[in-house]
Amino acid sequence: MPSFEQLSGEPWQVQSLNSKPVGNATVTLVFPEAGKLAGRAACNNYMATYSDDGQQFTIQPGGMTMKACMPPLMELESQFMDALKGVDTAVLNDLGELVLSGEGVEIKATR
């Protein structure tokens, strides 16, 4: 599991969600302090908490802004937020990508 030092700093830009590219949508992961996660979910900004017990990395989505966007962005946002709830593993792969995964879920992000 990545350390907080490895996660923090510049925002992670999500490149793919469940093996599908996010295209021009802005989907980010920002780790401002240990246990906290925030970012943009294609349309709205979100906040969440995360925990890492050394065996499992879990995310609990919290608040979110509520502006409306075009339907494709709203659909991507919904898929992303659902995916965050299913994450149970976080790794930094050999390419330097942050990969958040769980059963049927994969989020790949780069800096």
HUFENFEN-V588320 format. One record per residue. N is the residue number from 1. OMEGA is omega in whole degrees, -180 to 180 (NA if undefined). Layout:
N/OMEGA, N/OMEGA
This chain:
1/178, 2/175, 3/178, 4/180, 5/178, 6/-178, 7/-174, 8/179, 9/-178, 10/178, 11/172, 12/179, 13/179, 14/-180, 15/-180, 16/179, 17/-178, 18/177, 19/177, 20/178, 21/178, 22/177, 23/-178, 24/-179, 25/176, 26/177, 27/-174, 28/174, 29/179, 30/180, 31/-173, 32/176, 33/-178, 34/179, 35/-178, 36/178, 37/178, 38/176, 39/179, 40/-177, 41/180, 42/-179, 43/-175, 44/173, 45/-179, 46/173, 47/179, 48/171, 49/175, 50/175, 51/-180, 52/-179, 53/-179, 54/178, 55/-175, 56/178, 57/-177, 58/-179, 59/177, 60/179, 61/180, 62/-176, 63/-179, 64/173, 65/-171, 66/178, 67/180, 68/178, 69/178, 70/-177, 71/180, 72/178, 73/179, 74/178, 75/178, 76/179, 77/179, 78/179, 79/180, 80/-179, 81/176, 82/180, 83/180, 84/-179, 85/-177, 86/-178, 87/172, 88/-180, 89/174, 90/177, 91/168, 92/-177, 93/-177, 94/179, 95/-178, 96/179, 97/170, 98/-180, 99/175, 100/-176, 101/178, 102/-180, 103/180, 104/-175, 105/171, 106/177, 107/176, 108/-178, 109/178, 110/175, 111/NA
